[in-house]
Structure formats: structure tokens, C-alpha cells
Amino acid sequence: MSYANLIDANLNKAFNLLKDLAIAGTLVKSNNIDFDFATGTTQQNTSFIPVKFIIVDNTRDHKDVSMTTRSILLKTKQVGEINANDRLNVGSEVWKFSHVLQSDGYITQAEVVRES
């Protein structure tokens, strides 16, 4: 067994042991956004990926605008590369990715925001 497989297996085990702390959601990835100059419209391929994530930073409310920010951990192998067009759906809430804080190939720490 390679180290990559060992790390991935232990990461899956850790997410399973967290049970209720690992929250289930759907990652909506928007791939290949193309602009059609003839019609003036955009076309994109969207894929829906069921994910589990962990909230590692408490909710912070901004004073100027009514936005909520959270820092979350996701399995990199499951979600791939995160970009600004991706969304995280949790129940009826839609969270937008503001930026990726850290990604080491196994775990991705990203910041998500939602208007309150």
C-alpha cells in the first residue's frame, strides 16, 4: 500500500469517526464556462458532488454587511480544485467559496460565505 492510499484511507476513517461533526452537503461545481459572443450568453457544465465537510472556524458576522463566514475542511480527492464559481449547498442554504486557505493534495481548507 502506498503512502497516498494510506493517508486517504485514514482520512476517510477520520471523517467517519466524526459522525455528526462531519456535515453532509452538495458541492456544485461549474466547469468550462464559455461565453458565446454571437448570442451574448454564457454556457457552463455543472456537476453535483455529494460531500462531507467539517467546520473548523466559528461563524463570523461582518459589521458592514450581513454576511456569515466559515472556514471548512474538505477531502481534496473528493472535490478536486475549488474555484470562485463553485457553491456548497447545505439543506436550503447556499454557501459561496471566497477563497482556498490551504490545499495539500489530501485536505482542502476553504472559506465560504453566505448572505444572512
Backbone hydrogen bonds, N-H to C=O, Kabsch-Sander energy under -0.5 kcal/mol:
donor,donor_aa,acceptor,acceptor_aa,energy
6,L,2,S,-2.2
7,I,3,Y,-2.9
8,D,4,A,-2.3
9,A,5,N,-2.5
10,N,6,L,-2.3
11,L,7,I,-2.2
12,N,8,D,-2.2
13,K,9,A,-2.0
14,A,10,N,-2.3
15,F,11,L,-2.2
16,N,12,N,-2.0
17,L,13,K,-2.2
18,L,14,A,-1.3
19,K,15,F,-0.5
19,K,16,N,-0.7
21,L,18,L,-2.5
22,A,19,K,-0.8
23,I,21,L,-0.8
23,I,53,F,-2.7
25,G,51,V,-2.6
26,T,89,N,-2.6
27,L,49,I,-3.4
28,V,26,T,-0.6
28,V,87,R,-3.1
29,K,27,L,-0.8
29,K,47,S,-2.7
30,S,28,V,-0.5
31,N,29,K,-0.7
31,N,45,N,-3.5
34,D,32,N,-0.7
34,D,43,Q,-3.2
36,D,34,D,-0.5
36,D,41,T,-3.1
37,F,35,F,-0.8
40,G,36,D,-2.6
41,T,36,D,-0.8
43,Q,34,D,-3.0
45,N,31,N,-2.5
46,T,44,Q,-0.5
47,S,29,K,-2.5
49,I,27,L,-2.8
49,I,47,S,-0.5
51,V,25,G,-2.6
53,F,23,I,-2.3
54,I,73,L,-1.8
55,I,21,L,-0.5
56,V,54,I,-0.6
56,V,71,S,-2.6
57,D,71,S,-1.3
60,R,69,T,-1.7
62,H,67,M,-1.6
67,M,65,V,-1.8
68,T,114,R,-3.1
69,T,60,R,-1.7
70,R,112,V,-2.5
71,S,57,D,-0.5
72,I,70,R,-0.5
72,I,110,A,-2.9
73,L,54,I,-2.4
74,L,108,T,-2.5
75,K,52,K,-0.5
76,T,74,L,-0.6
76,T,106,Y,-1.6
77,K,106,Y,-0.5
78,Q,75,K,-0.6
79,V,75,K,-1.7
80,G,76,T,-3.0
86,D,83,N,-1.5
87,R,28,V,-2.1
88,L,95,W,-2.8
89,N,26,T,-3.2
89,N,87,R,-0.5
90,V,88,L,-0.5
90,V,93,E,-2.4
93,E,90,V,-2.3
95,W,88,L,-2.9
95,W,93,E,-0.5
96,K,113,V,-2.9
97,F,86,D,-1.2
98,S,96,K,-0.6
98,S,111,E,-2.7
99,H,111,E,-1.1
101,L,99,H,-0.6
101,L,109,Q,-2.1
102,Q,109,Q,-2.1
104,D,107,I,-1.7
108,T,74,L,-3.0
109,Q,102,Q,-3.5
110,A,72,I,-2.1
110,A,108,T,-0.6
111,E,99,H,-2.8
112,V,70,R,-2.9
113,V,96,K,-2.9
114,R,68,T,-2.0
116,S,66,S,-3.3
